[in-house]
Each structure stands twice: as structure tokens, then as C-alpha cells.
């Protein structure tokens, strides 16, 4: 782990003794460890404070571990999860891995096994943090235009962003979902005098209505059920930098009043507190809604509207700049080909026609998802029409064929990923000459986890040992 890094762990188990055992085993490694006796409590904690890694018991009353895992994975920026299962629950554990868990360990487990599993998961967290930092650095160097396109609409947008960034005013960014309103806001921050300060993003639509004020302004200990400690809000976290408040049109009126007060006085109070807190923050807001219509319906404050709309930037939808579609698709294809270990040089002519013909109601986000699907399914060196999602390729056009049977897109994606996983594991076994311990180390897995994975994939490790001539050895 990197020097000075502190990781936050959440142990979720309905048995107090089990939580104590895990905490005692991991305390010596310097982690910040919290506990939750149920899935419901775990979700409340994650929504209000967050964690880097969750150790989650599979068998709990009420909301069980599998349901809790699904709810955790649906959170914005979800933490890594290690499932803790009972002996004989391997089938459920494999299903948990399929649903997004990083690893699992079975009770009774050795403490060294637990600690190693945690280290592996947190190493992945560290790498994701580093990758995010590198992506941000690349974005700083490249700027907005190379990332988004070179159409006249995007050139005009880039010029407006540059002009706005130089002046420390509140900005309203409007555009349809998927157009990249957050990217615009990040570019304003990057080009501003606040670039060395934090950029904090929060989606108002994704925060439960009763927690919006706590999320933005923080809360004092004991201010509501579950508030077991003081928590800084997003305005405090963004001090000296920029706060990006996405989907402000979905914010409750009570929270709108507190945002208005901040813009007028540059001060606020935490929920349950009386201390007046001052924060030097630039506010950038965004919405896909027509705020004038929301004002007419009594769902948005008119005085707040004029406060946040000192300057307005409108991000054009992708259908209005079709000249950027192929440029963006090519960039996304290069990204996903590298991620999935494929050699893809581009799109076939009929695929290009489909990409240009489709109106892209989901905008850049939908295009990116479509290219990822196609990259996973692609068999040759170019993406063909049949590998694009059904809605993109058009009605009546057959989808990807696997063997002699046409399969639904989701099933085709699952099979493609399974084939990739099989090849990846087989390669590690070949290089380790069938030695499970060595292969597990190379894969960053526990030996027991690798054994379970091999059973799930139907791979016999004996076929990879020196002298073996079985089908596995030839894979």
C-alpha cells in the first residue's frame, strides 16, 4: 500500500462476536474499522460516510448478504466487497463474485487468509485511485476538445468554457442526460484559478430527500438517528475549490433555501448545529430539466434560479453534432480494446452507417456503452454491425452469433466475458505448470478462491502439469 494511505473498512455481521474477531484480526494493519449489525445499517453508513472495503456476512436476518451486496453495488462509487460465507456455501459465494464481490472467504477461516484477502482488495482500491489520478492528469493536459470532438458546436462550447473559467462566478450547465455536464464543469474548474483546489461532485437526484441537507452541509453528532459522529458536508470538503451540484432541479425546496442562503452570505450551519461556517467555494450546478417550467409549477425557487444562472452553458446533444460520433466511437473502441486485451482496428462499413444513422437519445454515455458491448462481442479485428446493440443496428438485423445459435445480447456478453476469464486463468496455470499456489499468487487470489473458480469454469488443473496432454493443456 502507498505510504500514508488510510483505508476505511466496514464489517457487516449480525453476530457481535464475529465482528469483534474480524476487527481484532485487522486492527494491527492500521485500518479505520467501523461495524454494522445489519445490511440496513451498512447502507445507512455508506450513504452518510462511505468506506473503501466492506466485509459482508452472507447469512443475516432481514436483508441478507446477497441483497445487501446488490444494494451496495448500486451506490455511486461503490466500495469493494469481500463476502464471508459459511462452510458449504461455495455456490452462493460464486454467485456473489458474479454480482460484483471482489472475493470471498469461508468460515472458519485462518486470520492470515482474511488479512491477505483484505490486502488484495485494498491494493485494487489503491490502483483505482492511481488510475483516476492519472486520468485526471491526462484530462488536464489534453483539455476538452480532443476528448469530446471537433464539431463547430464543440469548438463554440470550448471557447465559452474558457471565457467562463477565467471569472469566478456561479455557472448553470444545461443539457440532456448523458451529454457530459460534469465533464464541462470539471473543465471549468481545471482552467480556473481554483484548479489546485478540490473538485467535489454530488448528484442531488441520487441522495435520499431526507439526507440532502446533511450531504451538502454536514451534520452534528446526534442530530438524527444514525448520526453517531460529526460529518463535514460537501461545501466544507470543496473549500478553496469547486462544488459541482448535479441535477439541482431535483433538489427539495428546503435544501434549495439553504443553498440560496450560502450564495447570498457564503455561510451555512451543519444539520443540528448552530455554528456559522464560512466556506470559499465556487458553485457550478447542472440540470436536464427546464427550470423555468419547474418554477411555474412551484418546484424550484425563482430567486435561486437567478443566483445560479449568472452564466449559462448549454451542452448540445450528440444528434446535433453527428460529425463527432465516429471520432468518439474510435476513442472509446481504443479504450475498451486495451481494457479487454483485443486487437481492434475500427468498425466495418455497415457498422459505421448504423452509428451515424442512430439518433443517440442517451447521448455520449449511450455511445460509450454501445462501443463497450461491441468491443466485448467482437471476433475479428473490426466491429461489425451484428455486434452493436439491437437498437443501434436497427430492427430486423440479426445479432451476434455464437456457434450456430443466436443468443440475446446480455447472454452473448456473459459468454464472451466467461471465455475471456477462462483464457486468463488457463494462461496463469500454464505458466505455473499447474501449481495452484503459484497460479493463485500470479492472479492475486487465494488458493481456495482459485480452486472454486476452476470448478465453476470446469477446468482441471491436472491438465496443466508437466507431461499432461489433455485439452486444458492445449487451451
C-alpha positions in Angstrom: 0.0 0.0 0.0 1.1 3.5 -0.6 2.8 5.4 2.2 0.4 7.5 4.2 -2.7 5.9 2.8 -5.5 5.2 5.2 -8.3 2.8 4.2 -11.7 2.6 5.7 -13.3 -0.8 6.4 -16.8 -1.6 7.3 -17.5 -5.0 8.9 -21.2 -6.1 8.5 -22.3 -9.1 10.5 -25.3 -9.7 12.8 -23.1 -11.5 15.4 -21.2 -9.2 17.6 -18.5 -11.8 18.3 -17.9 -12.3 14.6 -17.4 -8.5 14.1 -15.1 -8.4 17.1 -13.0 -11.3 15.6 -12.6 -9.5 12.3 -11.8 -6.2 13.9 -9.2 -7.8 16.2 -7.5 -9.6 13.3 -7.2 -6.4 11.2 -6.5 -3.8 13.8 -2.8 -4.3 13.7 -2.7 -3.2 10.0 -3.7 0.3 10.8 -7.1 0.4 9.1 -10.0 2.6 10.2 -12.6 0.0 11.0 -16.3 0.5 11.6 -19.1 -2.1 12.3 -22.7 -2.6 11.3 -25.0 -5.3 12.7 -27.3 -5.4 9.6 -27.5 -4.7 5.9 -29.8 -1.8 6.5 -27.3 -0.2 9.0 -24.5 -0.8 6.5 -26.3 1.0 3.7 -27.1 4.0 6.0 -23.4 4.2 7.0 -22.2 4.0 3.3 -24.7 6.7 2.3 -23.6 9.1 5.0 -19.9 8.3 5.4 -18.5 5.8 3.0 -15.9 3.0 3.1 -13.2 1.6 0.8 -13.9 -2.0 1.6 -16.9 -3.9 3.1 -16.5 -7.3 4.8 -20.0 -8.6 4.4 -21.6 -11.7 6.0 -23.7 -13.7 3.6 -26.2 -15.1 6.1 -28.0 -12.3 8.1 -31.7 -11.9 9.2 -33.7 -9.3 7.4 -31.7 -8.0 4.4 -29.3 -10.9 3.7 -25.8 -10.5 2.4 -26.7 -11.1 -1.3 -29.4 -8.3 -1.2 -27.0 -6.0 0.7 -24.3 -6.7 -2.0 -26.7 -5.7 -4.8 -27.7 -2.5 -3.0 -24.1 -1.6 -2.3 -23.2 -2.2 -6.0 -25.9 0.2 -7.0 -24.4 3.1 -5.0 -22.4 5.8 -6.7 -18.7 4.9 -6.5 -19.4 1.6 -4.6 -16.7 0.2 -2.3 -15.0 -3.2 -2.8 -16.8 -6.1 -1.1 -15.5 -9.4 0.4 -18.2 -11.9 1.2 -17.8 -14.0 4.4 -19.7 -17.3 3.9 -20.4 -20.4 5.9 -18.7 -23.7 5.0 -20.6 -25.3 2.2 -21.9 -22.0 0.7 -19.4 -22.0 -2.2 -22.2 -21.9 -4.8 -23.7 -18.7 -3.3 -20.2 -17.3 -2.9 -19.5 -17.8 -6.6 -22.8 -16.0 -7.4 -21.7 -13.2 -5.1 -18.5 -12.8 -7.2 -20.6 -12.7 -10.3 -22.7 -9.9 -8.8 -19.6 -7.8 -8.1 -17.9 -9.0 -4.9 -14.1 -8.9 -5.1 -13.5 -12.1 -3.2 -15.0 -14.4 -0.5 -13.7 -16.4 2.4 -15.4 -19.3 4.1 -15.9 -19.8 7.9 -13.9 -21.0 9.7 -11.1 -19.1 8.1 -7.4 -18.5 9.1 -6.6 -15.0 10.1 -3.7 -14.8 7.6 -6.2 -15.7 4.9 -8.5 -12.9 6.0 -5.7 -10.3 6.1 -4.4 -11.3 2.7 -7.8 -11.1 1.1 -8.2 -7.6 2.6 -4.8 -6.6 1.3 -5.6 -7.8 -2.2 -8.9 -5.9 -2.3 -7.3 -2.7 -1.0 -4.5 -3.0 -3.5 -7.2 -2.8 -6.1 -8.6 0.2 -4.4 -5.2 1.8 -4.5 -4.7 1.1 -8.2 -8.2 2.5 -9.0 -7.3 5.7 -7.1 -4.0 5.9 -9.0 -5.7 5.3 -12.3 -8.3 8.0 -11.5 -5.5 10.4 -10.7 -3.7 9.6 -14.0 -6.9 10.0 -16.0 -7.4 13.4 -14.3 -3.9 14.4 -15.2 -4.4 13.3 -18.8 -7.6 15.3 -18.9 -5.7 18.3 -17.6 -3.1 18.0 -20.4 -5.4 17.3 -23.2 -8.3 19.6 -22.4 -11.9 19.2 -23.5 -11.7 19.4 -27.3 -9.7 16.2 -28.0 -11.9 14.3 -25.6 -15.3 15.3 -27.0 -14.9 16.1 -30.7 -14.1 18.8 -33.2 -17.5 19.8 -34.5 -18.3 23.6 -34.7 -20.7 23.1 -31.7 -18.0 21.7 -29.5 -15.5 24.4 -30.6 -18.0 27.0 -29.6 -18.6 25.2 -26.3 -14.9 25.0 -25.6 -14.5 28.8 -26.2 -17.4 29.6 -23.9 -15.9 27.4 -21.2 -12.5 29.1 -21.5 -14.2 32.5 -21.1 -16.3 31.5 -18.1 -13.4 29.7 -16.3 -11.4 32.9 -16.0 -14.1 34.6 -14.0 -15.1 33.3 -10.5 -18.9 33.3 -11.0 -21.7 30.8 -10.5 -22.5 28.7 -13.6 -25.5 26.7 -14.7 -24.8 23.9 -17.1 -27.8 22.6 -19.0 -28.1 19.6 -21.3 -29.8 16.3 -21.7 -28.7 13.3 -19.7 -25.5 11.7 -21.0 -24.2 14.8 -22.7 -21.3 15.3 -20.2 -22.4 18.1 -18.0 -19.9 17.0 -15.3 -17.1 17.0 -17.8 -17.9 20.6 -18.7 -17.8 21.5 -15.0 -14.5 19.8 -14.5 -13.0 21.6 -17.4 -14.2 25.0 -16.0 -12.5 24.0 -12.7 -9.3 22.8 -14.4 -8.9 26.1 -16.3 -9.8 28.3 -13.4 -7.7 29.9 -10.6 -9.1 27.2 -8.3 -7.5 24.3 -10.3 -5.3 23.4 -7.4 -8.2 23.2 -5.0 -10.6 20.3 -4.7 -13.4 19.5 -7.2 -16.3 17.9 -5.3 -19.2 16.5 -7.3 -22.6 15.5 -5.8 -25.7 14.3 -7.6 -28.8 15.8 -5.9 -31.1 13.3 -7.5 -29.1 10.3 -6.1 -29.3 11.4 -2.5 -32.4 10.5 -0.5 -34.6 13.5 0.1 -34.2 13.4 3.9 -30.4 13.4 3.6 -29.8 16.1 1.1 -29.0 18.8 3.6 -26.7 16.5 5.6 -24.9 15.6 2.4 -24.3 19.2 1.4 -23.8 21.0 4.7 -22.8 18.1 7.1 -24.3 17.3 10.4 -23.5 17.3 14.1 -23.4 14.1 16.2 -26.8 13.1 17.4 -28.7 15.4 15.0 -30.7 12.4 13.7 -30.9 8.6 14.0 -27.6 7.1 12.9 -25.6 10.3 13.2 -23.1 8.9 15.6 -20.3 11.4 14.7 -19.9 14.8 13.3 -19.6 14.8 9.5 -18.4 17.5 7.1 -20.7 18.3 4.2 -19.7 18.7 0.6 -19.5 22.5 0.9 -16.8 22.2 3.5 -15.0 19.5 1.5 -14.9 21.8 -1.5 -13.4 24.8 0.4 -10.9 26.6 -1.9 -12.2 24.8 -4.9 -15.3 24.0 -6.8 -18.6 22.2 -5.8 -20.4 20.7 -8.7 -24.1 20.2 -7.8 -25.7 18.0 -10.5 -29.4 17.7 -11.1 -30.2 20.7 -8.9 -33.7 20.7 -10.4 -34.4 17.6 -8.3 -33.4 19.2 -5.0 -36.1 19.6 -2.3 -37.3 23.2 -1.6 -35.9 23.2 1.9 -32.4 22.4 0.7 -32.8 25.0 -2.1 -33.3 27.6 0.6 -30.0 26.7 2.3 -28.1 26.8 -1.0 -29.6 30.2 -1.7 -28.5 31.4 1.8 -25.0 30.2 1.1 -24.8 32.0 -2.2 -26.0 35.2 -0.6 -24.0 35.1 2.6 -21.3 32.5 1.9 -22.1 30.9 5.2 -24.1 27.8 6.4 -24.8 25.7 9.5 -24.5 21.9 9.8 -27.7 20.0 10.4 -28.3 20.0 14.1 -25.7 22.7 14.7 -25.7 26.4 15.4 -22.1 27.3 14.5 -21.9 29.6 11.5 -19.4 28.2 9.0 -17.9 30.1 6.1 -16.5 28.4 3.0 -14.8 29.8 -0.1 -16.4 27.7 -2.8 -17.3 28.2 -6.4 -20.6 26.6 -7.2 -21.4 25.0 -10.6 -24.8 23.5 -11.0 -26.3 21.3 -13.7 -29.7 20.0 -14.7 -31.5 18.3 -17.6 -34.8 20.0 -16.5 -36.4 23.2 -17.7 -36.0 25.2 -14.5 -38.5 27.9 -15.7 -41.1 25.3 -16.0 -40.2 23.9 -12.6 -40.6 27.5 -11.2 -44.0 27.8 -12.7 -45.0 24.5 -11.1 -43.8 25.7 -7.7 -41.0 23.1 -7.5 -38.0 25.4 -7.9 -37.2 28.8 -6.3 -37.1 31.7 -8.7 -34.6 33.6 -6.5 -32.3 30.6 -6.5 -32.6 30.2 -10.3 -31.2 33.7 -10.9 -28.4 33.2 -8.4 -27.1 30.0 -10.0 -27.6 31.3 -13.6 -25.1 34.1 -13.6 -23.7 32.4 -16.7 -25.4 29.6 -18.5 -23.8 26.9 -20.7 -25.8 24.6 -22.8 -24.2 21.3 -23.9 -25.5 20.2 -27.3 -26.9 16.6 -27.7 -24.9 14.1 -29.8 -27.6 14.1 -32.5 -26.8 17.7 -33.2 -23.1 17.0 -33.8 -23.1 13.8 -35.7 -19.6 14.7 -37.0 -18.3 13.8 -33.6 -19.9 10.3 -33.4 -17.2 8.4 -35.3 -14.4 10.3 -33.6 -15.8 9.5 -30.1 -16.6 5.9 -31.1 -13.0 5.4 -32.2 -11.6 6.8 -29.0 -13.9 4.5 -26.9 -13.1 1.5 -29.0 -9.4 2.0 -28.5 -10.0 2.3 -24.7 -12.1 -0.9 -24.5 -9.9 -2.9 -26.8 -7.0 -2.2 -24.5 -9.0 -3.0 -21.4 -10.2 -6.4 -22.7 -7.0 -7.4 -24.4 -8.3 -7.3 -28.0 -6.7 -6.1 -31.3 -9.5 -3.9 -32.8 -8.7 -1.5 -35.7 -12.1 0.1 -36.2 -15.6 -0.6 -37.5 -17.0 -2.2 -40.7 -18.8 0.0 -43.2 -22.2 -1.2 -42.2 -21.4 -0.6 -38.5 -20.3 2.9 -39.4 -23.6 3.6 -41.2 -25.6 2.3 -38.2 -23.6 4.5 -35.8 -24.2 7.6 -37.9 -27.9 6.8 -38.5 -28.9 6.2 -34.9 -30.1 9.3 -33.0 -28.4 8.5 -29.7 -31.1 9.6 -27.2 -28.7 8.6 -24.4 -26.0 10.8 -25.9 -22.3 10.3 -25.3 -23.0 7.9 -22.4 -25.1 5.6 -24.6 -22.5 5.7 -27.3 -19.8 4.7 -24.9 -21.9 1.8 -23.5 -22.7 0.6 -27.1 -19.0 0.6 -28.1 -18.1 -1.3 -24.9 -20.7 -4.0 -25.7 -19.4 -4.3 -29.3 -15.8 -4.5 -28.2 -16.6 -7.4 -25.9 -18.5 -9.3 -28.6 -16.1 -8.6 -31.5 -14.5 -11.6 -33.0 -12.5 -10.2 -35.8 -10.2 -7.2 -36.0 -13.1 -4.8 -36.7 -16.5 -4.3 -35.0 -19.3 -5.4 -37.3 -23.0 -4.5 -37.4 -24.1 -7.6 -35.7 -22.0 -6.8 -32.6 -23.7 -3.5 -32.0 -26.8 -3.3 -29.6 -30.1 -4.1 -31.3 -31.5 -0.6 -31.1 -28.4 0.8 -32.8 -28.1 -1.8 -35.7 -31.9 -1.4 -36.4 -34.9 -3.7 -36.5 -34.7 -7.0 -38.3 -30.9 -7.1 -38.3 -29.6 -10.3 -36.6 -27.3 -10.0 -33.6 -24.0 -11.7 -32.8 -23.9 -15.5 -33.5 -22.2 -17.8 -31.1 -21.8 -21.2 -32.6 -25.0 -21.9 -34.6 -27.4 -20.4 -32.2 -28.3 -16.7 -31.9 -28.3 -15.6 -28.3 -29.6 -12.4 -26.6 -27.1 -9.6 -26.3 -26.8 -9.9 -22.5 -26.2 -13.7 -22.8 -23.6 -13.1 -25.5 -21.8 -10.6 -23.3 -21.8 -13.1 -20.5 -20.3 -15.8 -22.6 -17.7 -13.5 -24.0 -16.6 -12.5 -20.6 -16.6 -16.1 -19.4 -14.4 -17.1 -22.3 -12.0 -14.3 -21.5 -11.9 -15.3 -17.9 -11.3 -18.9 -18.8 -8.4 -18.0 -21.1 -6.9 -15.7 -18.4 -6.9 -18.3 -15.7 -5.7 -21.0 -18.1 -2.7 -18.9 -19.0 -1.7 -18.5 -15.4 -2.0 -22.2 -14.8 0.2 -22.9 -17.9 2.9 -20.5 -16.7 2.8 -22.1 -13.3 2.9 -25.6 -14.7 -0.3 -26.5 -12.9 0.9 -25.3 -9.5 -2.2 -23.9 -7.8 -0.4 -21.9 -5.2 1.9 -20.2 -7.8 -1.0 -19.5 -10.2 -3.1 -18.0 -7.3 -0.3 -15.7 -6.4 0.1 -14.6 -10.0 -3.7 -13.9 -10.2 -3.8 -12.1 -6.9 -6.2 -14.7 -5.5 -6.3 -17.1 -2.6 -5.6 -20.7 -3.4 -9.1 -21.7 -2.2 -10.7 -19.0 -4.3 -8.8 -20.2 -7.4 -9.9 -23.8 -6.7 -13.5 -22.7 -6.6 -13.1 -20.6 -9.7 -11.7 -23.6 -11.6 -14.6 -25.7 -10.5 -17.0 -23.0 -11.7 -15.2 -22.8 -15.1 -14.9 -26.6 -15.4 -11.1 -26.5 -15.6 -9.0 -29.4 -14.3 -5.6 -28.1 -13.1 -4.1 -31.5 -13.6 -4.2 -30.9 -17.3 -1.6 -28.1 -17.0 1.1 -30.1 -15.1 4.3 -31.1 -17.0 3.7 -34.0 -19.3 -0.1 -33.6 -19.5 -1.6 -33.6 -23.0 -5.3 -33.0 -22.1 -7.5 -30.4 -23.6 -6.8 -27.9 -20.8 -3.0 -28.0 -21.6 -3.7 -27.2 -25.2 -6.1 -24.3 -24.4 
